[in-house]
């Protein structure tokens, strides 16, 4: 299948590891030039080396996406020193707080929204008007199944991911006529070194971990980043031009929602 996006440029937040890195490799395999940001400079350099092995251009910049004040500068630098951004992958995110809303303080809600929602919203507001002017663009938000149903690491996490899905849906309807497709992906429990589920494994007994897997994961094992990355590449493609405002679960059957 020809994706038709060779020569386009993608910007992936949190692109040096996990889902972001898998997305970068999947897009690079389709001939897309890749810009990534991450907090760790060493991680960026290693990721860029692998991305460039696909024969595309690659650019990296260190940035803490929870600091919204950095975002304008990051975008300006990428578009000045690299290329205009055709494809935005809002991947950076994290979890804080507890399952219980009452016991999670307001500051924690604010911090998790800065990382999971406000930074992504800021990027969408910055970049989609430019995509509209060029009459082509793709925005892909990495949300979570826990933005669609109860569960996950914290109340604040659920709320931030639900907000991301809702905003993507609303924006998608607004910009579709201009050739800009906006969609979300809702991964399930994806195991990434240093990630949420890695910490869950490290902080619990083998019995607790095995019980979680047997009770929640129909495949009998953790999810992995590459299928999410492959879906990002497809949603970025010309073949996905009729997919507008969708939220696609990539969870191995983990979620319980029907829609």
KEKE-3310 file (N, C-alpha, C; in steps of 0.2 Angstrom, whole numbers, plus 5000, padded with zeros to 4 digits):
npx = (5004:5003:5008:5010:5016:5029:5043:5036:5035:5037:5033:5036:5032:5040:5048:5059:5059:5049:5032:5033:5045:5043:5033:5041:5050:5041:5035:5047:5051:5042:5047:5046:5052:5059:5056:5060:5056:5063:5066:5079:5095:5105:5097:5090:5100:5103:5091:5090:5100:5096:5084:5089:5095:5085:5086:5081:5079:5083:5079:5083:5078:5080:5067:5055:5040:5030:5031:5024:5028:5039:5035:5032:5044:5051:5044:5046:5060:5061:5054:5062:5075:5074:5061:5045:5031:5021:5015:5009:5012:5006:5013:5020:5018:5012:5009:5002:4997:4983:4971:4959:4949:4947:4957:4968:4978:4974:4985:4992:4983:4984:4997:4998:4989:4996:5006:4999:4989:4988:5000:4999:4987:4991:5001:4992:4985:4994:4999:4989:4982:4992:4993:4981:4982:4991:4983:4984:4987:4991:4986:4989:4984:4991:4982:4973:4966:4960:4956:4944:4936:4934:4948:4966:4981:4978:4966:4968:4975:4966:4956:4964:4967:4954:4950:4959:4955:4942:4944:4952:4942:4933:4941:4944:4932:4931:4942:4942:4938:4948:4958:4964:4967:4962:4965:4964:4973:4971:4980:4982:4988:5004:5020:5034:5051:5056:5043:5026:5020:5031:5036:5025:5027:5039:5036:5028:5023:5027:5015:5005:5007:5005:4992:4986:4989:4982:4969:4966:4972:4969:4977:4986:4998:5009:5006:5015:5025:5026:5015:5007:5014:5014:5001:5000:5008:4999:4988:4993:4994:4989:4980:4972:4963:4949:4947:4942:4942:4942:4944:4955:4957:4971:4974:4974:4962:4959:4951:4934:4925:4912:4911)
npy = (4994:5011:5025:5038:5049:5052:5063:5072:5081:5077:5081:5075:5073:5069:5059:5051:5038:5023:5024:5036:5035:5023:5027:5037:5029:5021:5031:5036:5026:5027:5037:5049:5065:5068:5076:5077:5079:5079:5076:5071:5073:5064:5053:5058:5059:5046:5041:5049:5044:5031:5034:5041:5031:5026:5034:5047:5064:5070:5078:5085:5091:5097:5098:5102:5097:5100:5112:5125:5137:5135:5131:5138:5143:5131:5126:5137:5136:5123:5124:5134:5130:5117:5110:5115:5110:5096:5085:5082:5074:5071:5065:5066:5063:5058:5052:5056:5057:5050:5036:5041:5055:5065:5064:5068:5082:5099:5105:5094:5090:5101:5100:5088:5090:5100:5093:5082:5088:5103:5106:5099:5104:5117:5116:5111:5122:5131:5124:5119:5130:5133:5121:5121:5132:5127:5117:5104:5092:5083:5078:5069:5062:5055:5046:5038:5022:5024:5037:5035:5027:5021:5019:5015:5025:5036:5048:5061:5058:5051:5061:5071:5064:5061:5074:5077:5068:5073:5086:5084:5078:5089:5099:5092:5091:5105:5108:5099:5101:5108:5099:5094:5081:5076:5065:5053:5041:5027:5019:5004:4995:4998:4991:4999:5002:5010:5016:5019:5006:4998:5003:4999:4985:4984:4989:4980:4964:4948:4940:4950:4957:4946:4943:4955:4955:4943:4946:4957:4958:4952:4946:4940:4946:4961:4975:4982:4995:4996:4992:5003:5013:5010:5012:5026:5030:5025:5033:5045:5045:5046:5037:5037:5048:5049:5046:5055:5063:5052:5040:5028:5012:5004:4990:4977:4971:4975:4986:4990:4997:5000:5009)
npz = (5000:4995:5004:5002:5008:5007:5009:5017:5033:5049:5066:5082:5098:5113:5107:5107:5113:5116:5112:5105:5098:5091:5082:5075:5069:5061:5052:5046:5039:5029:5022:5027:5034:5050:5065:5082:5099:5116:5133:5136:5131:5127:5124:5113:5103:5101:5096:5084:5076:5073:5066:5055:5048:5039:5028:5028:5033:5049:5065:5081:5097:5113:5126:5138:5138:5147:5151:5145:5140:5133:5120:5109:5105:5102:5091:5081:5080:5074:5062:5056:5056:5050:5043:5037:5047:5043:5049:5064:5079:5094:5107:5119:5137:5153:5170:5186:5203:5211:5210:5216:5215:5225:5234:5226:5224:5218:5212:5207:5197:5189:5185:5178:5168:5161:5155:5148:5141:5139:5133:5121:5116:5114:5104:5093:5091:5086:5075:5066:5059:5050:5043:5037:5028:5019:5014:5018:5030:5045:5061:5075:5090:5104:5115:5127:5132:5144:5143:5139:5146:5163:5174:5174:5179:5187:5192:5188:5176:5168:5166:5159:5147:5142:5139:5129:5119:5116:5112:5100:5093:5091:5085:5073:5065:5062:5054:5044:5030:5025:5021:5032:5043:5059:5072:5085:5095:5106:5116:5125:5139:5137:5137:5142:5143:5158:5159:5163:5166:5167:5179:5187:5187:5193:5206:5212:5218:5210:5209:5210:5198:5188:5191:5187:5173:5169:5172:5165:5152:5137:5128:5136:5139:5140:5130:5116:5108:5094:5086:5088:5083:5070:5067:5068:5057:5047:5049:5046:5033:5015:5013:5023:5023:5024:5037:5051:5065:5073:5086:5089:5096:5102:5109:5111:5115:5127:5133:5138:5132:5120:5109)
capx = (5000:5007:5005:5009:5018:5037:5045:5033:5039:5033:5035:5034:5034:5042:5050:5066:5058:5043:5027:5035:5051:5040:5030:5046:5053:5036:5035:5053:5050:5037:5050:5044:5057:5057:5059:5058:5059:5063:5070:5086:5099:5108:5091:5088:5105:5103:5085:5091:5105:5092:5079:5092:5096:5080:5088:5077:5082:5080:5081:5081:5078:5078:5062:5051:5033:5025:5032:5020:5031:5044:5033:5032:5051:5053:5041:5049:5066:5061:5052:5067:5081:5073:5056:5038:5028:5015:5012:5010:5011:5006:5014:5023:5013:5014:5004:5003:4991:4980:4964:4954:4949:4947:4964:4973:4977:4973:4992:4994:4979:4987:5004:4997:4986:5001:5010:4995:4983:4989:5005:4996:4982:4995:5004:4987:4983:5000:5001:4984:4981:4997:4991:4975:4984:4994:4978:4986:4990:4988:4987:4988:4985:4991:4978:4973:4959:4958:4952:4937:4933:4937:4954:4972:4985:4975:4960:4970:4977:4959:4953:4968:4967:4948:4950:4963:4951:4936:4947:4953:4936:4930:4945:4944:4926:4932:4947:4942:4937:4954:4963:4968:4964:4964:4963:4967:4974:4970:4983:4981:4994:5010:5026:5040:5057:5055:5037:5021:5019:5038:5036:5020:5030:5045:5034:5023:5025:5025:5008:5000:5008:5002:4985:4983:4989:4977:4962:4965:4975:4966:4983:4991:5005:5009:5006:5021:5024:5027:5008:5004:5018:5011:4994:5002:5010:4993:4983:4996:4994:4984:4975:4967:4960:4942:4946:4941:4939:4941:4949:4956:4960:4976:4975:4974:4956:4959:4946:4928:4920:4909:4912)
capy = (5000:5017:5029:5045:5054:5053:5070:5076:5082:5075:5083:5070:5075:5063:5055:5047:5031:5021:5025:5041:5032:5018:5032:5040:5024:5019:5037:5037:5020:5029:5043:5056:5068:5067:5081:5075:5083:5075:5079:5069:5074:5058:5049:5061:5058:5039:5040:5052:5039:5026:5037:5043:5025:5025:5038:5053:5069:5070:5084:5084:5097:5095:5102:5099:5099:5102:5120:5127:5143:5133:5127:5143:5143:5125:5126:5141:5133:5117:5127:5139:5126:5110:5110:5116:5103:5093:5080:5083:5068:5073:5059:5067:5062:5055:5051:5058:5057:5043:5035:5045:5062:5069:5064:5071:5089:5103:5106:5088:5090:5106:5097:5082:5093:5104:5088:5078:5091:5110:5106:5096:5109:5123:5114:5110:5129:5134:5121:5117:5135:5133:5116:5124:5137:5123:5112:5097:5091:5077:5078:5062:5063:5048:5047:5031:5019:5027:5043:5033:5023:5021:5015:5019:5026:5041:5052:5067:5055:5050:5068:5074:5060:5062:5081:5077:5065:5078:5092:5082:5077:5095:5102:5088:5093:5111:5108:5093:5104:5111:5094:5092:5076:5075:5059:5051:5034:5026:5013:5000:4995:4997:4991:5003:5003:5017:5019:5018:4999:4996:5005:4995:4979:4985:4991:4975:4957:4944:4938:4955:4958:4941:4944:4961:4953:4938:4949:4963:4958:4946:4942:4937:4949:4968:4978:4984:5001:4996:4993:5010:5017:5008:5015:5033:5030:5025:5039:5051:5043:5048:5032:5038:5054:5048:5045:5061:5064:5045:5038:5021:5008:4999:4988:4970:4969:4977:4990:4987:5002:4998:5014)
capz = (5000:4995:5009:4999:5012:5007:5009:5022:5039:5055:5073:5087:5105:5117:5101:5108:5115:5117:5107:5100:5094:5086:5077:5071:5064:5056:5048:5043:5034:5023:5018:5031:5038:5057:5070:5088:5105:5122:5139:5137:5125:5124:5121:5106:5098:5099:5091:5077:5072:5070:5061:5049:5044:5034:5023:5029:5037:5056:5069:5087:5101:5120:5128:5143:5135:5152:5151:5139:5138:5128:5114:5103:5103:5099:5084:5077:5078:5069:5055:5053:5055:5047:5038:5040:5050:5040:5053:5072:5084:5101:5111:5126:5142:5159:5175:5192:5207:5213:5207:5219:5213:5231:5237:5222:5225:5212:5209:5203:5191:5185:5182:5173:5162:5157:5151:5144:5138:5137:5128:5115:5113:5111:5097:5088:5089:5083:5068:5062:5054:5045:5039:5033:5023:5014:5012:5019:5037:5050:5068:5078:5097:5108:5121:5131:5133:5150:5142:5136:5151:5170:5175:5173:5184:5191:5190:5183:5170:5164:5164:5154:5141:5139:5136:5123:5114:5115:5108:5094:5089:5089:5080:5067:5062:5060:5049:5039:5024:5022:5020:5038:5047:5066:5075:5092:5096:5113:5118:5131:5143:5133:5142:5139:5149:5161:5158:5169:5167:5170:5186:5190:5188:5198:5213:5214:5218:5204:5210:5208:5191:5185:5191:5183:5166:5167:5173:5160:5145:5134:5125:5141:5139:5139:5124:5114:5105:5087:5082:5089:5078:5063:5066:5067:5050:5043:5050:5043:5026:5011:5013:5029:5022:5026:5044:5053:5072:5076:5092:5088:5102:5101:5116:5112:5117:5135:5135:5138:5129:5113:5104)
cpx = (5004:5004:5005:5012:5026:5038:5041:5037:5034:5036:5032:5036:5035:5045:5056:5065:5051:5038:5030:5040:5048:5037:5035:5049:5048:5035:5041:5053:5046:5041:5049:5050:5055:5060:5056:5060:5058:5067:5077:5090:5102:5103:5090:5093:5105:5097:5087:5095:5101:5087:5083:5094:5091:5081:5084:5081:5079:5083:5079:5082:5076:5072:5058:5044:5028:5026:5030:5024:5037:5042:5033:5039:5053:5050:5044:5056:5066:5059:5057:5073:5080:5067:5049:5035:5021:5011:5014:5008:5012:5007:5016:5017:5016:5008:5007:4997:4989:4973:4959:4954:4950:4954:4969:4972:4977:4980:4994:4989:4982:4993:5002:4993:4991:5004:5005:4990:4986:4994:5003:4991:4986:4998:4998:4985:4988:5000:4995:4982:4986:4996:4985:4977:4987:4989:4980:4989:4987:4990:4985:4989:4986:4988:4978:4966:4956:4956:4945:4933:4937:4943:4960:4975:4982:4969:4962:4972:4971:4956:4957:4967:4960:4947:4954:4959:4945:4939:4949:4947:4933:4934:4945:4938:4927:4937:4947:4942:4943:4960:4967:4964:4967:4961:4966:4968:4974:4974:4981:4987:5000:5016:5032:5045:5056:5048:5032:5021:5026:5038:5031:5023:5035:5042:5029:5026:5023:5018:5003:5001:5004:4995:4982:4983:4983:4970:4961:4967:4973:4972:4987:4997:5004:5009:5013:5020:5024:5020:5005:5008:5016:5005:4995:5003:5004:4989:4986:4996:4989:4978:4970:4963:4952:4941:4947:4938:4938:4946:4949:4960:4965:4978:4974:4968:4955:4953:4939:4922:4918:4910:4918)
cpy = (5006:5022:5036:5050:5055:5060:5075:5077:5081:5078:5078:5072:5069:5057:5051:5040:5029:5022:5030:5039:5027:5022:5035:5035:5022:5025:5037:5031:5022:5035:5049:5058:5069:5073:5078:5079:5078:5078:5077:5069:5068:5053:5051:5059:5050:5038:5043:5047:5034:5028:5038:5037:5023:5030:5045:5058:5069:5076:5083:5090:5095:5100:5098:5101:5101:5109:5123:5133:5141:5132:5132:5143:5137:5124:5131:5139:5127:5120:5131:5134:5119:5111:5112:5109:5102:5089:5081:5076:5070:5067:5060:5066:5059:5054:5053:5057:5050:5042:5039:5052:5067:5069:5066:5078:5093:5104:5100:5088:5095:5103:5092:5085:5097:5099:5085:5082:5098:5110:5104:5101:5115:5122:5113:5117:5132:5131:5120:5123:5135:5127:5118:5128:5132:5117:5105:5097:5085:5079:5072:5063:5056:5049:5041:5028:5022:5034:5042:5029:5023:5016:5019:5021:5031:5045:5058:5064:5054:5056:5071:5071:5061:5069:5081:5074:5070:5083:5090:5081:5084:5099:5098:5090:5100:5112:5103:5096:5107:5106:5092:5087:5076:5069:5057:5043:5032:5019:5010:5000:4993:4997:4994:5004:5010:5020:5017:5010:4995:4997:5001:4988:4979:4986:4986:4968:4954:4942:4944:4957:4953:4941:4949:4958:4948:4941:4954:4963:4952:4942:4939:4940:4957:4970:4981:4990:5001:4996:5000:5014:5016:5011:5023:5034:5030:5031:5045:5050:5046:5043:5033:5045:5054:5047:5052:5061:5057:5045:5030:5017:5004:4996:4981:4967:4971:4981:4987:4992:4999:5003:5018)
cpz = (5000:5000:5007:5003:5012:5006:5013:5028:5045:5062:5078:5094:5109:5112:5102:5111:5115:5111:5102:5096:5089:5081:5073:5066:5059:5050:5043:5037:5028:5020:5021:5035:5045:5061:5077:5094:5111:5127:5139:5131:5122:5121:5114:5101:5096:5094:5084:5073:5069:5065:5055:5045:5039:5028:5023:5033:5044:5060:5076:5092:5108:5122:5133:5141:5141:5154:5145:5136:5133:5121:5108:5100:5099:5092:5079:5075:5073:5063:5052:5051:5051:5042:5041:5042:5047:5044:5060:5075:5091:5105:5118:5131:5148:5164:5182:5196:5208:5209:5209:5218:5220:5234:5233:5222:5218:5209:5205:5197:5187:5181:5177:5167:5158:5153:5146:5139:5135:5132:5121:5112:5110:5104:5092:5086:5085:5076:5064:5057:5049:5040:5034:5027:5017:5011:5013:5026:5040:5057:5072:5086:5100:5115:5125:5131:5140:5150:5139:5141:5158:5170:5174:5179:5189:5188:5186:5176:5165:5162:5158:5147:5138:5136:5129:5117:5111:5110:5101:5090:5086:5084:5073:5062:5059:5054:5043:5031:5021:5021:5026:5042:5054:5069:5082:5091:5104:5114:5124:5135:5139:5138:5138:5145:5152:5162:5164:5171:5169:5177:5190:5192:5193:5205:5216:5214:5211:5203:5208:5201:5187:5185:5187:5175:5164:5168:5167:5153:5142:5130:5129:5141:5138:5132:5122:5109:5097:5083:5083:5084:5071:5062:5065:5060:5046:5043:5047:5035:5022:5011:5019:5029:5024:5034:5048:5060:5076:5082:5091:5094:5099:5107:5117:5115:5125:5137:5134:5135:5122:5108:5105)
residu = (UNK:UNK:UNK:UNK:UNK:UNK:UNK:UNK:UNK:UNK:UNK:UNK:UNK:UNK:UNK:UNK:UNK:UNK:UNK:UNK:UNK:UNK:UNK:UNK:UNK:UNK:UNK:UNK:UNK:UNK:UNK:UNK:UNK:UNK:UNK:UNK:UNK:UNK:UNK:UNK:UNK:UNK:UNK:UNK:UNK:UNK:UNK:UNK:UNK:UNK:UNK:UNK:UNK:UNK:UNK:UNK:UNK:UNK:UNK:UNK:UNK:UNK:UNK:UNK:UNK:UNK:UNK:UNK:UNK:UNK:UNK:UNK:UNK:UNK:UNK:UNK:UNK:UNK:UNK:UNK:UNK:UNK:UNK:UNK:UNK:UNK:UNK:UNK:UNK:UNK:UNK:UNK:UNK:UNK:UNK:UNK:UNK:UNK:UNK:UNK:UNK:UNK:UNK:UNK:UNK:UNK:UNK:UNK:UNK:UNK:UNK:UNK:UNK:UNK:UNK:UNK:UNK:UNK:UNK:UNK:UNK:UNK:UNK:UNK:UNK:UNK:UNK:UNK:UNK:UNK:UNK:UNK:UNK:UNK:UNK:UNK:UNK:UNK:UNK:UNK:UNK:UNK:UNK:UNK:UNK:UNK:UNK:UNK:UNK:UNK:UNK:UNK:UNK:UNK:UNK:UNK:UNK:UNK:UNK:UNK:UNK:UNK:UNK:UNK:UNK:UNK:UNK:UNK:UNK:UNK:UNK:UNK:UNK:UNK:UNK:UNK:UNK:UNK:UNK:UNK:UNK:UNK:UNK:UNK:UNK:UNK:UNK:UNK:UNK:UNK:UNK:UNK:UNK:UNK:UNK:UNK:UNK:UNK:UNK:UNK:UNK:UNK:UNK:UNK:UNK:UNK:UNK:UNK:UNK:UNK:UNK:UNK:UNK:UNK:UNK:UNK:UNK:UNK:UNK:UNK:UNK:UNK:UNK:UNK:UNK:UNK:UNK:UNK:UNK:UNK:UNK:UNK:UNK:UNK:UNK:UNK:UNK:UNK:UNK:UNK:UNK:UNK:UNK:UNK:UNK:UNK:UNK:UNK:UNK:UNK:UNK:UNK:UNK:UNK:UNK:UNK:UNK:UNK:UNK)
# end
